[in-house]
Amino acid sequence: MLKKEDYIFDIKKVQQQQLKILLEFDRICNKNNIKYQLFGGTLLGAIRHKGFIPWDDDIDVALKREDYDKFIKVSKKQLNSNYFLQTNQTDSDYIMQFAKIRKNNTVFVEESTSETDIHHGIYIDIFPLDNVLPNTLIGNLQQKSLYLLSLINLSRIKMHCLNANTFFRKYTSLILHYFLKLVPKKITNSLQTKIMTIFNNRHTEYLGHLSNGARKRTYERFMMPTTFFEDSINAEFEDNFFPIPEAYDEVLTNIYDNYMKMPPKDQRKPHHGVIEVKFNTKDITTEENY
């Protein structure tokens, strides 16, 4: 298997598949009155490129936790059979706290999870947004607790431990990796969900992106006023229209600062460390490996 820095794949063909997944996600949301918005790099792509950032290798969408849970529930019956809804309940070795929709009979392997026995199809990311209380003692405790738990949970992946940047971190992560084999994953998953949703029974001024590690910088960049999510407009993305925050300028400025400025050429490349891509595993004659 090639190293990620040596691997080249047809990113436009991957994006075409991801757009089809997004359209299926959008279909289910519209059918069930589920509110969502384009998120992160996909939101940036809609504004700066009217579609994908040319080198972006995924799609991000976000929903408030209530709608996220509703989507998970209705998808069990309504998701087209060409796709698989991946959560840490539907795919036992998947460790993330957010969902993905993966295309069946495709392969899109990331180096960090290449040794994990999960569905590795081409995907889009589906993030829940939860209520947060920034600049408060209890709010800071939520963020720090989730960050610590995410590091612990990542230690379930041996490749993550081996890629630690110091000998001490590698050694301690490996010890934790083997210890966690004694701790059922559903226990840590349940604890993380409880902490992420601890403020969801009250009104808060802000929503937070907590399901992807809650690192302090990420927590601050992706936090938004609740009203930003409630007020949506449609924006063009690859000749289709999808909901985005009406206050997209404020959202994108908080995430990327001068978001209309293109990054240096050496940074214009996929960032998920993909090491294997196949577009059709059913028919080997049409399989494309790069």
C-alpha positions as CSV (number, residue, x, y, z in Angstrom):
1,M,0.0,0.0,0.0
2,L,1.4,3.4,-1.0
3,K,2.2,6.1,1.5
4,K,-0.2,9.0,1.6
5,E,2.4,11.5,0.2
6,D,2.9,9.3,-2.8
7,Y,-0.7,8.6,-3.6
8,I,-2.6,10.3,-6.4
9,F,-6.3,9.7,-7.2
10,D,-8.9,11.3,-9.4
11,I,-10.3,13.8,-7.0
12,K,-13.0,15.1,-9.4
13,K,-14.4,11.6,-9.7
14,V,-14.4,11.3,-5.9
15,Q,-16.2,14.6,-5.6
16,Q,-18.8,13.5,-8.1
17,Q,-19.6,10.5,-5.9
18,Q,-19.7,12.7,-2.8
19,L,-22.1,15.1,-4.5
20,K,-24.5,12.2,-5.1
21,I,-24.3,11.3,-1.5
22,L,-25.1,14.9,-0.5
23,L,-28.1,14.9,-2.8
24,E,-29.4,11.7,-1.1
25,F,-28.8,13.3,2.3
26,D,-30.7,16.5,1.1
27,R,-33.6,14.4,-0.2
28,I,-34.1,12.7,3.2
29,C,-33.8,16.0,5.1
30,N,-36.3,17.8,2.8
31,K,-38.8,14.8,3.1
32,N,-38.7,14.9,6.9
33,N,-38.4,18.7,7.5
34,I,-34.9,18.3,8.9
35,K,-32.9,21.5,9.0
36,Y,-29.2,21.4,8.1
37,Q,-26.5,23.6,6.6
38,L,-23.3,23.2,4.6
39,F,-20.4,23.3,7.0
40,G,-16.7,24.0,7.2
41,G,-14.8,23.6,3.9
42,T,-18.0,22.8,2.0
43,L,-19.5,26.1,3.1
44,L,-16.2,27.8,2.1
45,G,-16.4,26.0,-1.3
46,A,-20.0,27.2,-1.9
47,I,-19.0,30.8,-1.3
48,R,-15.6,31.0,-2.9
49,H,-16.0,28.4,-5.7
50,K,-19.7,27.8,-6.0
51,G,-18.9,24.2,-5.5
52,F,-16.0,22.1,-4.2
53,I,-12.7,23.6,-3.2
54,P,-10.8,22.1,-6.1
55,W,-8.5,20.0,-3.8
56,D,-11.1,19.2,-1.1
57,D,-11.7,15.5,-0.6
58,D,-14.8,15.5,1.5
59,I,-18.2,17.2,2.2
60,D,-19.3,18.5,5.6
61,V,-22.8,19.2,6.7
62,A,-24.1,20.1,10.2
63,L,-27.4,19.8,12.1
64,K,-28.6,20.7,15.5
65,R,-28.5,17.6,17.8
66,E,-32.3,17.1,17.7
67,D,-32.4,17.0,13.9
68,Y,-29.2,14.9,13.8
69,D,-30.9,12.3,15.9
70,K,-34.0,12.5,13.8
71,F,-31.9,12.0,10.6
72,I,-30.2,8.9,12.1
73,K,-33.6,7.5,13.0
74,V,-35.4,8.0,9.6
75,S,-32.3,7.0,7.6
76,K,-32.7,3.4,8.9
77,K,-35.7,3.0,6.6
78,Q,-35.3,5.8,4.0
79,L,-31.6,5.8,3.0
80,N,-31.1,4.4,-0.5
81,S,-29.5,0.9,-0.4
82,N,-26.6,2.2,-2.4
83,Y,-25.4,3.9,0.8
84,F,-24.4,3.0,4.4
85,L,-25.1,5.2,7.4
86,Q,-22.0,4.8,9.5
87,T,-22.1,5.6,13.2
88,N,-20.4,4.1,16.2
89,Q,-23.6,2.0,16.6
90,T,-24.0,0.7,13.0
91,D,-20.2,0.0,12.6
92,S,-18.8,-1.4,15.8
93,D,-15.1,-0.4,15.2
94,Y,-15.9,3.1,14.0
95,I,-14.8,5.4,16.8
96,M,-15.9,8.9,15.8
97,Q,-18.8,10.7,17.5
98,F,-20.4,11.9,14.3
99,A,-22.0,10.1,11.4
100,K,-20.9,9.5,7.8
101,I,-22.8,8.3,4.8
102,R,-20.7,6.0,2.8
103,K,-21.1,4.7,-0.8
104,N,-21.3,0.9,-0.9
105,N,-19.0,-0.9,-3.3
106,T,-16.4,1.8,-3.2
107,V,-13.1,2.2,-1.3
108,F,-11.7,5.4,0.2
109,V,-9.1,4.4,2.8
110,E,-7.4,6.9,5.0
111,E,-4.0,6.0,6.4
112,S,-5.1,6.8,10.0
113,T,-7.9,4.1,9.9
114,S,-6.5,1.7,7.3
115,E,-6.0,-1.1,9.9
116,T,-9.5,-0.6,11.3
117,D,-12.2,-3.0,10.3
118,I,-14.9,-0.5,9.2
119,H,-16.7,0.4,6.1
120,H,-14.2,2.4,4.0
121,G,-16.4,3.7,1.2
122,I,-16.4,7.2,-0.2
123,Y,-18.3,9.4,2.3
124,I,-19.7,12.7,3.5
125,D,-19.4,13.9,7.1
126,I,-22.6,14.7,9.2
127,F,-21.9,16.7,12.3
128,P,-24.2,17.3,15.2
129,L,-24.2,20.8,16.8
130,D,-24.8,21.1,20.5
131,N,-25.4,23.9,23.0
132,V,-22.3,25.4,24.6
133,L,-21.6,27.9,27.3
134,P,-18.3,29.5,26.3
135,N,-16.3,31.6,28.8
136,T,-17.9,29.9,31.8
137,L,-16.3,27.5,34.2
138,I,-18.7,24.7,33.3
139,G,-18.5,25.4,29.6
140,N,-14.7,25.2,29.7
141,L,-14.9,22.0,31.7
142,Q,-17.2,20.5,28.9
143,Q,-14.6,21.4,26.2
144,K,-11.6,20.1,28.1
145,S,-13.4,16.9,29.1
146,L,-14.4,16.2,25.5
147,Y,-10.9,16.9,24.2
148,L,-9.4,14.5,26.8
149,L,-11.9,11.8,26.0
150,S,-11.3,12.2,22.3
151,L,-7.6,11.6,22.8
152,I,-8.3,8.5,24.9
153,N,-10.8,7.2,22.3
154,L,-8.3,7.8,19.4
155,S,-5.9,5.5,21.3
156,R,-8.1,2.7,20.3
157,I,-6.6,3.0,16.8
158,K,-3.1,1.5,16.9
159,M,-1.9,3.5,13.9
160,H,-2.8,6.7,15.7
161,C,-0.6,5.6,18.6
162,L,2.4,4.7,16.4
163,N,2.2,8.1,14.6
164,A,2.6,10.1,17.9
165,N,5.2,12.8,17.5
166,T,7.3,11.9,20.6
167,F,8.5,8.6,22.1
168,F,6.7,9.3,25.4
169,R,3.4,9.9,23.7
170,K,3.8,6.9,21.5
171,Y,4.7,4.7,24.6
172,T,1.8,6.0,26.7
173,S,-0.7,5.8,23.8
174,L,0.2,2.2,23.2
175,I,-0.3,1.3,26.8
176,L,-3.6,3.0,26.7
177,H,-4.5,1.2,23.4
178,Y,-4.1,-2.2,25.0
179,F,-5.8,-1.1,28.3
180,L,-8.8,0.1,26.3
181,K,-9.3,-3.4,24.9
182,L,-10.7,-4.1,28.4
183,V,-13.1,-1.2,28.2
184,P,-16.2,-1.6,26.0
185,K,-16.3,1.1,23.4
186,K,-20.0,1.8,24.1
187,I,-19.1,3.1,27.6
188,T,-16.8,5.8,26.3
189,N,-19.2,6.6,23.4
190,S,-22.0,7.0,25.9
191,L,-19.9,9.2,28.2
192,Q,-18.9,11.5,25.3
193,T,-22.5,11.9,24.1
194,K,-23.7,12.8,27.6
195,I,-21.1,15.5,27.9
196,M,-21.7,16.8,24.4
197,T,-25.4,17.1,25.1
198,I,-25.3,18.3,28.7
199,F,-26.6,21.8,27.9
200,N,-29.2,20.8,25.3
201,N,-32.1,21.0,27.8
202,R,-31.6,24.7,28.1
203,H,-31.4,27.7,25.7
204,T,-27.9,28.9,25.1
205,E,-26.6,31.7,23.0
206,Y,-24.1,29.5,21.1
207,L,-23.9,26.2,19.3
208,G,-20.7,24.2,19.2
209,H,-19.0,21.6,17.0
210,L,-18.0,19.1,19.7
211,S,-18.1,15.7,18.0
212,N,-14.7,15.9,16.3
213,G,-12.3,16.2,19.3
214,A,-13.3,19.6,20.7
215,R,-9.7,20.8,20.6
216,K,-9.7,24.4,22.0
217,R,-8.9,26.1,18.7
218,T,-11.4,24.0,16.8
219,Y,-14.0,24.7,19.5
220,E,-13.5,28.4,19.2
221,R,-13.4,28.6,15.4
222,F,-16.5,26.5,14.7
223,M,-18.7,27.9,17.5
224,M,-21.5,30.1,16.2
225,P,-24.5,32.0,17.6
226,T,-27.6,29.9,17.6
227,T,-29.4,32.5,15.5
228,F,-26.8,31.9,12.7
229,F,-28.1,28.3,12.3
230,E,-31.7,29.3,12.5
231,D,-31.4,31.9,9.7
232,S,-30.5,30.1,6.4
233,I,-30.3,31.0,2.8
234,N,-29.7,28.8,-0.2
235,A,-26.3,28.9,-2.0
236,E,-25.1,27.4,-5.2
237,F,-22.9,24.3,-4.9
238,E,-22.0,22.3,-8.1
239,D,-25.1,23.5,-10.0
240,N,-27.4,22.7,-7.1
241,F,-28.6,24.8,-4.2
242,F,-28.2,23.9,-0.5
243,P,-28.8,25.8,2.8
244,I,-26.0,27.8,4.4
245,P,-26.0,30.4,7.2
246,E,-27.3,33.8,6.1
247,A,-24.5,35.1,8.3
248,Y,-21.9,33.1,6.3
249,D,-19.4,35.9,6.2
250,E,-19.2,36.0,10.0
251,V,-19.1,32.2,10.2
252,L,-16.3,31.8,7.6
253,T,-14.3,34.8,9.0
254,N,-14.3,33.1,12.4
255,I,-13.1,29.8,10.9
256,Y,-10.7,30.9,8.2
257,D,-10.1,34.7,8.8
258,N,-9.5,36.0,5.2
259,Y,-11.5,33.2,3.7
260,M,-11.5,34.5,0.1
261,K,-7.7,34.5,-0.1
262,M,-6.4,31.3,-1.7
263,P,-3.8,29.3,0.2
264,P,-0.3,28.9,-1.1
265,K,0.0,26.4,-3.9
266,D,1.9,23.8,-1.8
267,Q,-1.2,23.7,0.5
268,R,-3.7,23.0,-2.2
269,K,-4.0,19.3,-1.8
270,P,-6.3,16.7,-0.2
271,H,-5.9,16.6,3.6
272,H,-7.4,13.2,4.7
273,G,-4.3,11.1,4.0
274,V,-6.1,8.8,1.5
275,I,-4.0,5.8,0.5
276,E,-6.4,3.8,-1.6
277,V,-9.4,4.6,-3.8
278,K,-11.7,2.3,-5.8
279,F,-14.9,3.4,-7.5
280,N,-16.5,0.0,-8.1
281,T,-15.5,-3.1,-6.2
282,K,-18.3,-5.2,-7.8
283,D,-16.9,-5.1,-11.3
284,I,-13.1,-5.4,-11.4
285,T,-13.0,-4.4,-15.1
286,T,-14.2,-0.9,-14.2
287,E,-12.2,-0.5,-11.0
288,E,-9.9,2.5,-10.9
289,N,-6.9,2.4,-8.6
290,Y,-4.4,5.3,-8.6
